[in-house]
Amino acid sequence: MKLVLFFLSFILLSGAPAGSLINPPDAPTVIVDVGHGGTDRGARGHNPYCEEKKLCLQTARLVRQYLDQLGYHVVMTRNTDNFISLPKRVEIATQARANIFVSIHFNSSRSTQAHGIEVFFCDSKDNKTRATASRKLADSIMGRLIRRTSAKSRGVKRGNFYVIRETSMPAVLVEGGFISNTNERNLLKSRDYQEKIARGVADGVDQYFKARWKKAKKS
Ligand SMILES: [Zn+2]
């Protein structure tokens, strides 16, 4: 009996991380595209001062950490404060043969009242399969983001941003909150809230793949 327990605990301890369905060789590759960088600061807010490029990097690093823990293979388009052109970001995704592309950004508006989360996907007419998958990924990420952050959902929207238009795999762009809104800016700067956003994105990605595998198993 003792021996059985020993082997059982060995199997349990040496297995994949809890909750993960994937084995490393089959792990999908997720591109975490980190918005802006270097001379391109993105949106900025004052009192407290805040730059979009910095929030993108801080949050994206957490997204990578959580996706790593779930067993995914993650490639970031930048991991330092450097400028990466939009075509280069698409090239990184193509070369990595990425399964999906998730771009991390934060929003800004003339109206200081505007707040909440938006997730964009490209409704490419010439590739309906990609458009449908992108929409599913966007819905999944939005659902999990709202669950984690309790922020306002401003909806899943069609967008024509370069990185989600020119990539060839399912792609979404997350606008994780408004730098132009004082309350939201304070939240976005906190590590605690960044963790909630990052967990939401990672959960959404995980849910997207698990739904696909379930469907593939049935058919
Ligand atoms: Zn941006």
Residues whose N, C-alpha, C, O or C-beta is under 5 A from the ligand:
A	BS01	ZN	G35 G42 H105 F106
